[in-house]
Amino acid sequence: METLLILFAIQGLLGAFDTIYHHELTERLPWRRSAANELKLHGIRNFFYSIIFLSLGWMAWHGIFAWVFALMLVIEVIITLMDFVEEDRTRKLPATERVTHTILALNYGVILALLAPILWQWAQQPTAFTSMNFGALSWLMTLYAVGVFIWGWRDLLRGMSWNKKAPMPALTPYQSQGNGFLLPAAQGLLANRFVRYLSTKAILSQY
């Protein structure tokens, strides 16, 4: 179980990197109307992850509960596959995001391989929740659970709020648009007044 929790800790770190660097900073998904369904999938998946993190940190699912836990893992995998399809349908993923997703999938495969015999052992026990404690790893799983729950709720609400258009904040002072560029608001205002000044001066020079 400790090895399993260490792998889950790595999964959490990789997931946090993917979310913050790619979804928020690079791709700006919460500000894309086209990413509404992807955000909903992220939100639902994060709720499952919050249960998984918290449960494995503090309790064992014995008896029929083991099958419920296994079903939850299957649903999470299905949601992840749906997310892969939705991503390819709506946007072009950067190379670093594809690499991160591949590493996440490989690590999760190892996690499932280690977890399967544990779930089978749990399933042979009388139905009950049994407490466990792995010290710092348990508290780390708790931190992960709280983080993904809050982020999942935020992504779900953001995805559902796209019935009205929201502006996409600029990441840089200048944003390319075709063959030209957009000036920041202050510089655009100064440029506009400067052009008006030249136009007025040209008109007055005719008299």
C-alpha contacts under 8 A as a table, 3 or more apart, distances in Angstrom:
res1	aa1	res2	aa2	distance
1	M	4	L	4.87
1	M	5	L	6.12
2	E	5	L	5.04
2	E	6	I	6.20
2	E	134	F	7.23
2	E	137	L	7.77
3	T	6	I	5.09
3	T	7	L	6.37
4	L	7	L	5.17
4	L	8	F	6.27
4	L	111	I	6.28
4	L	114	L	6.81
4	L	115	L	7.30
5	L	8	F	4.82
5	L	9	A	6.04
5	L	56	L	7.57
5	L	57	G	7.60
5	L	137	L	6.74
5	L	141	M	7.92
6	I	9	A	4.90
6	I	10	I	6.36
6	I	137	L	7.53
7	L	10	I	5.04
7	L	11	Q	6.17
7	L	107	N	7.11
7	L	111	I	6.63
8	F	11	Q	4.80
8	F	12	G	6.10
8	F	53	F	7.81
8	F	111	I	7.35
9	A	12	G	5.08
9	A	13	L	6.36
9	A	140	L	7.59
9	A	141	M	7.33
10	I	13	L	5.14
10	I	14	L	6.19
11	Q	14	L	5.20
11	Q	15	G	6.00
11	Q	104	L	6.39
11	Q	107	N	6.91
11	Q	108	Y	7.27
12	G	15	G	5.01
12	G	16	A	6.07
12	G	144	Y	6.82
13	L	16	A	5.09
13	L	17	F	6.24
14	L	17	F	5.11
14	L	18	D	6.16
14	L	100	T	7.21
14	L	104	L	6.82
15	G	18	D	5.06
15	G	19	T	6.07
15	G	104	L	7.51
16	A	19	T	5.12
16	A	20	I	6.00
17	F	20	I	5.37
17	F	21	Y	5.63
17	F	22	H	7.55
18	D	21	Y	5.58
18	D	22	H	5.27
18	D	23	H	6.64
18	D	97	E	6.79
18	D	100	T	6.81
19	T	22	H	5.70
19	T	23	H	4.83
19	T	24	E	6.31
20	I	23	H	5.92
20	I	24	E	5.07
20	I	25	L	6.31
21	Y	24	E	5.94
21	Y	25	L	5.09
21	Y	26	T	6.07
22	H	25	L	5.79
22	H	26	T	4.81
22	H	27	E	5.57
22	H	28	R	7.58
22	H	97	E	6.53
23	H	26	T	6.36
23	H	27	E	5.21
23	H	28	R	5.63
23	H	29	L	5.39
23	H	30	P	7.80
24	E	27	E	6.15
24	E	28	R	4.61
24	E	29	L	6.14
24	E	30	P	7.09
25	L	28	R	5.63
28	R	31	W	5.72
28	R	32	R	6.81
28	R	168	M	7.77
29	L	32	R	5.18
29	L	35	A	5.76
29	L	39	L	7.40
30	P	33	R	7.98
30	P	35	A	7.22
30	P	36	A	7.74
30	P	39	L	7.25
30	P	155	D	7.24
30	P	158	R	6.31
30	P	159	G	7.27
31	W	166	A	6.46
31	W	167	P	6.62
31	W	168	M	5.05
31	W	169	P	7.64
32	R	35	A	5.32
32	R	36	A	7.13
32	R	166	A	7.95
32	R	168	M	7.00
33	R	36	A	5.61
33	R	162	W	6.04
33	R	165	K	7.10
33	R	166	A	7.83
34	S	37	N	7.56
34	S	90	T	6.36
35	A	38	E	5.11
35	A	39	L	6.11
35	A	90	T	7.00
35	A	159	G	7.35
36	A	39	L	5.24
36	A	40	K	6.40
36	A	158	R	7.46
36	A	159	G	4.21
36	A	160	M	6.83
36	A	162	W	6.53
37	N	40	K	5.05
37	N	41	L	6.29
37	N	86	E	7.48
37	N	159	G	6.35
38	E	41	L	5.13
38	E	42	H	6.21
38	E	83	D	6.23
38	E	86	E	6.24
38	E	87	E	6.86
38	E	159	G	7.59
39	L	42	H	4.98
39	L	43	G	6.12
39	L	155	D	5.25
39	L	156	L	6.01
39	L	158	R	7.15
39	L	159	G	5.06
40	K	43	G	5.05
40	K	44	I	6.26
40	K	155	D	6.36
40	K	156	L	4.65
40	K	157	L	7.81
40	K	158	R	7.99
40	K	159	G	5.29
40	K	160	M	7.14
41	L	44	I	5.25
41	L	45	R	6.04
41	L	79	I	6.61
41	L	80	T	7.95
41	L	82	M	7.86
41	L	83	D	6.36
41	L	156	L	7.67
42	H	45	R	5.17
42	H	46	N	6.03
42	H	83	D	7.64
42	H	152	G	6.47
42	H	155	D	6.66
42	H	156	L	7.31
43	G	46	N	5.19
43	G	47	F	6.53
43	G	151	W	7.24
43	G	152	G	3.78
43	G	153	W	5.87
43	G	154	R	7.29
43	G	155	D	5.10
43	G	156	L	4.61
44	I	47	F	5.29
44	I	48	F	6.79
44	I	152	G	6.59
44	I	156	L	7.07
45	R	48	F	5.22
45	R	49	Y	6.29
45	R	76	E	6.03
45	R	79	I	6.50
45	R	80	T	7.48
45	R	152	G	7.48
46	N	49	Y	4.82
46	N	50	S	6.08
46	N	148	V	5.35
46	N	149	F	6.04
46	N	151	W	7.45
46	N	152	G	4.94
47	F	50	S	5.12
47	F	51	I	6.62
47	F	148	V	7.00
47	F	149	F	5.51
47	F	152	G	6.16
47	F	153	W	7.88
48	F	51	I	5.29
48	F	52	I	6.26
48	F	72	M	7.11
48	F	76	E	6.65
49	Y	52	I	4.93
49	Y	53	F	5.96
49	Y	76	E	7.93
49	Y	145	A	6.95
49	Y	148	V	6.97
49	Y	149	F	7.94
50	S	53	F	5.29
50	S	54	L	6.11
50	S	144	Y	7.11
50	S	145	A	4.03
50	S	146	V	6.72
50	S	147	G	7.97
50	S	148	V	5.84
50	S	149	F	5.58
51	I	54	L	5.31
51	I	55	S	5.83
51	I	145	A	6.83
52	I	55	S	5.24
52	I	56	L	6.07
52	I	145	A	7.83
53	F	56	L	5.57
53	F	57	G	6.26
53	F	141	M	5.07
53	F	142	T	6.65
53	F	144	Y	6.62
53	F	145	A	5.38
54	L	57	G	5.29
54	L	58	W	6.51
54	L	138	S	7.86
54	L	141	M	5.72
54	L	142	T	5.24
54	L	144	Y	7.91
54	L	145	A	5.56
55	S	58	W	5.48
55	S	59	M	5.28
55	S	60	A	7.16
56	L	59	M	5.83
56	L	60	A	6.80
56	L	138	S	7.77
56	L	141	M	7.64
57	G	132	M	7.05
57	G	133	N	6.72
57	G	134	F	6.87
57	G	137	L	6.91
57	G	138	S	4.14
57	G	139	W	7.17
57	G	141	M	5.54
57	G	142	T	6.93
58	W	131	S	5.67
58	W	132	M	4.67
58	W	133	N	5.48
58	W	134	F	7.68
58	W	138	S	6.23
59	M	129	F	6.26
59	M	130	T	5.28
59	M	131	S	4.26
59	M	132	M	4.91
59	M	133	N	7.79
60	A	122	W	7.24
60	A	129	F	5.68
60	A	130	T	5.00
60	A	131	S	6.30
60	A	132	M	6.79
61	W	64	I	7.97
61	W	65	F	5.08
61	W	66	A	4.91
61	W	69	F	7.11
61	W	119	L	7.86
61	W	122	W	6.32
61	W	123	A	7.85
61	W	127	T	7.75
61	W	128	A	6.56
61	W	129	F	5.16
61	W	130	T	6.78
62	H	65	F	5.48
62	H	66	A	5.33
62	H	122	W	4.49
62	H	123	A	5.41
62	H	124	Q	7.31
62	H	125	Q	5.41
62	H	126	P	6.15
62	H	127	T	4.97
62	H	128	A	5.19
62	H	129	F	6.01
62	H	130	T	7.25
63	G	66	A	5.67
63	G	67	W	7.58
63	G	122	W	6.03
63	G	123	A	4.22
63	G	124	Q	5.89
63	G	125	Q	5.02
63	G	126	P	4.95
63	G	127	T	3.77
63	G	128	A	6.52
64	I	67	W	5.38
64	I	68	V	6.65
64	I	123	A	6.23
64	I	127	T	5.64
65	F	68	V	4.90
65	F	69	F	6.19
65	F	123	A	7.44
65	F	127	T	6.43
65	F	128	A	7.14
65	F	129	F	7.78
66	A	69	F	5.04
66	A	70	A	6.18
66	A	119	L	5.78
66	A	120	W	7.59
66	A	122	W	5.99
66	A	123	A	5.22
67	W	70	A	4.88
67	W	71	L	6.08
67	W	119	L	7.79
67	W	123	A	6.94
68	V	71	L	5.05
68	V	72	M	6.25
69	F	72	M	5.02
69	F	73	L	6.44
70	A	73	L	5.09
70	A	74	V	6.38
70	A	119	L	7.43
71	L	74	V	5.03
71	L	75	I	6.23
72	M	75	I	5.13
72	M	76	E	6.22
73	L	76	E	5.04
73	L	77	V	6.32
74	V	77	V	5.13
74	V	78	I	6.29
75	I	78	I	5.05
75	I	79	I	6.20
76	E	79	I	5.13
76	E	80	T	6.23
77	V	80	T	5.02
77	V	81	L	6.27
78	I	81	L	5.12
78	I	82	M	6.22
79	I	82	M	5.00
79	I	83	D	6.10
80	T	83	D	4.91
80	T	84	F	6.32
81	L	84	F	5.06
81	L	85	V	6.49
82	M	85	V	5.19
82	M	86	E	6.17
83	D	86	E	4.99
83	D	87	E	6.03
84	F	87	E	5.24
84	F	88	D	6.41
85	V	88	D	5.34
85	V	89	R	6.17
86	E	89	R	5.00
86	E	90	T	6.22
87	E	90	T	5.47
87	E	91	R	5.84
87	E	92	K	7.56
87	E	93	L	7.38
88	D	91	R	5.79
88	D	92	K	6.45
88	D	93	L	7.36
93	L	97	E	6.30
93	L	98	R	6.56
94	P	97	E	5.43
94	P	98	R	6.59
95	A	98	R	5.23
95	A	99	V	6.26
96	T	99	V	5.10
96	T	100	T	6.10
97	E	100	T	5.00
97	E	101	H	6.11
98	R	101	H	5.08
98	R	102	T	6.18
99	V	102	T	5.10
99	V	103	I	6.33
100	T	103	I	5.18
100	T	104	L	6.13
101	H	104	L	4.98
101	H	105	A	6.10
102	T	105	A	5.10
102	T	106	L	6.22
103	I	106	L	5.12
103	I	107	N	6.08
104	L	107	N	5.21
104	L	108	Y	6.00
105	A	108	Y	5.08
105	A	109	G	6.10
106	L	109	G	5.07
106	L	110	V	6.53
107	N	110	V	5.21
107	N	111	I	6.31
108	Y	111	I	4.82
108	Y	112	L	6.18
109	G	112	L	5.20
109	G	113	A	6.22
110	V	113	A	5.03
110	V	114	L	6.29
111	I	114	L	5.26
111	I	115	L	5.97
112	L	115	L	4.91
112	L	116	A	5.89
113	A	116	A	5.57
113	A	117	P	7.71
114	L	117	P	6.53
114	L	118	I	7.18
115	L	118	I	5.14
115	L	119	L	6.13
116	A	119	L	5.21
116	A	120	W	6.26
117	P	120	W	4.92
117	P	121	Q	6.24
118	I	121	Q	5.13
118	I	122	W	6.23
119	L	122	W	4.91
119	L	123	A	6.04
120	W	123	A	5.05
120	W	124	Q	6.66
121	Q	124	Q	5.39
121	Q	125	Q	7.08
122	W	125	Q	5.45
123	A	126	P	7.80
123	A	127	T	7.88
133	N	138	S	6.19
134	F	137	L	5.54
134	F	138	S	5.13
135	G	138	S	5.43
135	G	139	W	6.66
136	A	139	W	5.16
136	A	140	L	6.09
137	L	140	L	4.94
137	L	141	M	6.19
138	S	141	M	5.12
138	S	142	T	6.33
139	W	142	T	4.88
139	W	143	L	6.26
140	L	143	L	5.02
140	L	144	Y	6.25
141	M	144	Y	5.00
141	M	145	A	6.05
142	T	145	A	4.97
142	T	146	V	6.29
143	L	146	V	5.31
143	L	147	G	6.18
144	Y	147	G	5.06
144	Y	148	V	6.10
145	A	148	V	5.47
145	A	149	F	6.06
146	V	149	F	5.20
146	V	150	I	6.26
147	G	150	I	5.39
147	G	151	W	6.14
148	V	151	W	4.98
148	V	152	G	5.64
149	F	152	G	5.04
149	F	153	W	6.14
150	I	153	W	5.24
150	I	154	R	6.26
151	W	154	R	5.00
151	W	155	D	6.12
152	G	155	D	5.12
152	G	156	L	6.03
153	W	156	L	5.17
153	W	157	L	6.17
154	R	157	L	5.30
154	R	158	R	6.08
155	D	158	R	5.03
155	D	159	G	6.01
156	L	159	G	5.17
156	L	160	M	6.21
157	L	160	M	5.10
157	L	161	S	6.07
158	R	161	S	5.12
158	R	162	W	6.96
159	G	162	W	5.98
160	M	163	N	7.34
161	S	164	K	6.95
162	W	165	K	6.30
162	W	166	A	7.54
170	A	173	P	7.20
170	A	174	Y	7.99
170	A	175	Q	7.13
172	T	175	Q	6.47
173	P	183	L	7.38
173	P	184	P	6.20
174	Y	181	F	6.61
174	Y	182	L	5.95
174	Y	183	L	5.96
174	Y	184	P	6.82
175	Q	181	F	5.92
175	Q	182	L	5.75
175	Q	183	L	7.81
176	S	179	N	7.46
176	S	180	G	6.41
176	S	181	F	4.69
176	S	182	L	6.67
177	Q	180	G	5.63
177	Q	181	F	5.35
177	Q	182	L	7.03
178	G	181	F	7.48
183	L	187	Q	6.05
183	L	188	G	5.34
184	P	187	Q	5.51
184	P	188	G	5.94
185	A	188	G	5.07
185	A	189	L	6.17
186	A	189	L	5.20
186	A	190	L	6.43
187	Q	190	L	5.11
187	Q	191	A	6.09
188	G	191	A	5.09
188	G	192	N	6.08
189	L	192	N	5.12
189	L	193	R	6.30
190	L	193	R	5.21
190	L	194	F	6.10
191	A	194	F	5.02
191	A	195	V	6.24
192	N	195	V	5.26
192	N	196	R	6.31
193	R	196	R	5.03
193	R	197	Y	6.03
194	F	197	Y	4.99
194	F	198	L	6.30
195	V	198	L	5.17
195	V	199	S	6.17
196	R	199	S	5.01
196	R	200	T	6.11
197	Y	200	T	5.19
197	Y	201	K	6.13
198	L	201	K	5.04
198	L	202	A	6.10
199	S	202	A	5.13
199	S	203	I	6.33
200	T	203	I	5.16
200	T	204	L	6.24
201	K	204	L	5.16
201	K	205	S	6.13
202	A	205	S	5.20
202	A	206	Q	6.91
203	I	206	Q	5.60
203	I	207	Y	7.66
204	L	207	Y	5.66
